[in-house]
Amino acid sequence: MKRQKLGNTELYTPPIVFGGNVFGWTIDEKESFRMMDHLLDMGFDLIDSADVYSRWAKGNSGGESESIIGKYMKSRGNRHKLTITTKVGSSMQQGGDKDISKTHILNAVEDSLRRLQSDHIDLYFTHWDDNKTPVEESLGAYQKLIEQGKVRYIGASNLSPDRLQESLDGSKKEDLPKYQVFQPEYSLMQRNKFEGKIQKICQENDLGVTSYFSLASGFLSGKYQSIEDIKGSDREQFLKDYFDDRGKKILNALKDISDHHNISQAGIALRWIIQRPGITAPIASATKPEHLKSFEEAVNMELTKEEMENLNAASNH
């Protein structure tokens, strides 16, 4: 399996990153362990998490994903076999304020390390911007963590083009750690949050890019054909706006290509991202080991120029 370097780091990613947001949310601890065993067996050894995952599940308070990953690594004794990314900046309380102050980062990392039962985080992301903390303050906190060996590299997610550029300029000017990876929302359903200014900044600064919501919360898998299919489900809040003419056009284009290759629509949707300029690896989740077949499909095929153009045309705004 071909691996890609993440920015200017010593970290390498398989063609698809596994999204650990499902751990403790849509799959329990036992199934999460089973999923991670399968992932490692298949060679997918990079897992993406965040301190707030899976806060939104009933009865949860945040940190469940990290805790499950930590218990798994301890029980298997395989921390060295996994690359773990997690994030800081979101509030553990629903509707709480974002916070990337030095104080919050230095406190939050200790909680994440405790839950992960690890002495280090491979790649630590600014999850969301609070739009008030000076970029040099956040980067200074990360510098301290890197010097202490608690964090190897840093990345950013969901920053505006202006704040991302300001952060990159600040790291250079003040000799502070540089964001090496950017994590935007990106899929056939959502292209505007990456393409354009952010994409240009990432390419000009050699940033790795790992996109999230790569399957648009499962919409692109073709599993849901109408809004009635998601009524009352965990996915409703994410998918309710997708069942319009554009969404149907994208699903039809995916179906035509998936039928031609006799593989899943999810596999085609992931492959489209893999072949897009500026992308290092998409992030995708699964709730059953058999769903990982789409990962293998995406890795082992290539879309033709015509197929890419058809998907681009269907998904244009």
Summary of the structure (lengths in Angstrom):
residues: 317
radius of gyration: 18.9
end to end distance: 33.8
largest distance: 53.9
contacts: 1076
relative contact order: 0.13
helix: 46%
strand: 15%
